[in-house]
Amino acid sequence: MNGPRIISGKSKGRRLRSVPGDSTRPITDRTKESLFNIIGPDINHASILDLFAGTGSVGIEALSRGADFACFIDIQWQAIETIRANIESTGFNQFSVIYRMDAFQYLLKSPDRNYDYVYIAPPQYKSLWKQAVVLLDEHPKWLTENAWVIIQIHPIEYEPITFQNLVEFDQRRYGSTLLVFLEYSGS
């Protein structure tokens, strides 16, 4: 079975391995292409935190398009092994770090760096996206000034949340996928 592909940049056209089984919910190529069309050239020299990373497709796409650094977090061994293989095959080892750990535990740590983009794509229908966004809102030191937090969920999971540090500025729906965009305007 063909996995996701890299849509643009240095590794354009390369197929990535998929995580075995049905424990992950990969982003479709169409949604990923739309996401990076929205981000545009701002991905150049950016850093991205890919939470619940699955195949690592979003972070690897960012690296392919010129991001300087990507951090991949997933708790499942199969996902971590898949991300490692995908990073190896695309040659982005020196620009990335992979941690097998709980995303919430990671966000409770003291940040070792801050990120321009945080991509949150947790397992569906468990409200994990809300927990992750609330933690980022409470711990904004993970974020650069004007950082974006992007959430990938099923549209029925969405509910508005009031934040102290993040502001929702856009939503885009692609079939059964909703991307929610938030911005951190602090410093």
N, C-alpha and C positions, 0 to 999 in steps of 0.2 A: 504494500500500500504506500502511495506517495505521501510524504509528509508536507508540511508547509514549505513555501519557497521564499527565498530572499528576493524582494521585488526590485530593489534599486541599489546602486552604489557598488562598492568594491566586490561584493560577493553576489551580484545580481544573477538570478536564475538558479542559484544553487539550491538543491532540495535539502531540507533538514530532516533528521530522524524524528519520528513521532514517539511519544511516550506509550509503551505497550498498555493495552487495556483501555478502559473508559473512565479512568480516574481524573483525567484532565479535560478541559474544554478549550481546545485550541482556537485562536483567533483565525477567522477566514482570511484568505489573501485579499479579498475585496475590502473587508473592514480595515485590515492593516494598511493597505494602500491609502484608503481614505484618511486614516489616522495620521499617516506621515505626510499626506498632502496638507492637512491642517497645520501640523507642526512646521512644515516647510524647512527652509534653510537654517532655522534656529537650532536644529539638531547638531549642526557643526560645532565641534568642540564642547558639546554638552556632556553631562553625566546623567545616567539613568539608573534608577532602582527598579528592578523588575520583580515585584512581589508575587508569590504564587506562580513562579515563572514557567512551570510546565516544560515545554520544549525549549524555552529561551528565545522564541521567535521574535518577540517585540524588542528585547534588548539587543539581539544579534542584528536585527534590521537597523536599529539605531546606530550600532557600530559600523555597519556596512555603509550607512549614509553619512558617516563622518563624526559621530560622537566619539569623545575621547575615552570614556570609561563606562562600563556597565557592571552592576552588581546584581547577581541572580540569587533569589531566595526561594527555596522550596523545601518542604519537610519530607517528601517522598523520595526514597532511594532511586526508584525507576526514573523519576523526573531529573534528579541530580545526574545520574549516569547519562541520560539523554542530552542534557545541557552540556555536560563535559564533552561528549562526542560531537555535538554540533559546534561548540566553540573550537574544538580541535580541527574539525574539517573546514571551518571558515578562516582559521588562522588568527583568531582574535584573543588568544591566550593572554598576551601581555597587556591587553586592555580591559581585562575582566577579572572578576572574582566570583566564586560560587560558594554559597553556604547552604549546607543542609541543616535547616533549623526552622522552628516555628516563626512565622512572619511577625506575630505579635511580640514574641520575646525579642526578636531583632529590633523592633521599633522602641522597645523599652530600654535598650542599651544606650550608653552615651554614644552619640554619633562620632564616627571616625572621619567622616566627610559629610558634605551636604550635596544635595542633588538638584539638578535643573528640572528633571522629570521623574515622577514616580508613577509606575503603571501597576494598577491593582486589578487582578483578574482571578478572584478566588473561586473555589467550587460554588456552584449555584445553590440558591434557595436556602442558605444558612445564615444570611445577614453578616457574613464575614467581612464583606466590603465596608459595612458601617463601622465595625470594630476597627479596621485598619485606618479608615479615614479619620475617625475620632482620635485615634492615637497620634496620627500625624498632626492633626489640629492642636492637640495638647502638647506635642513635642516638635515644634516647628524648626528646631535646630537642624533637623534632617534636610531642610529645604533652603535653597538659595533664594535671594530676593527675586520675586516674580516667577518662582517655580510653578510648574503645573503638576497637578495630581489628576490622573486620568483613570477612571473606573470603567471596567468592562463587566456588565451584568445583563441578565435577562430583563427586558422592560418591566415585567410585573414585580421585580424586586425593588424597583426604585421607590424611594420616599424622600421628600425634602428634609434636610437636616440644617439646623442653625449652627454655624461655626463661630469661633472666636477669631481665627486667623485665616481661614480659607473662605473664598467666595466662589460660588458656582457661576460660571459665565456661559456655558454652552452645553447642549446635549445633541447627539446625533444618533439616529436609529438606523440600523442596517439589518433588516429582517428580525431575527430573534435576538439581536445584540444591541444593547444600548451603551454608548460611550458617554460618560458624564465628565465634563471638564471643570476643574476648580483651579483657582490661582491663589498663591500666597503672596501678599503684597507687603509683608513685613520686611524687617532687615535684621 
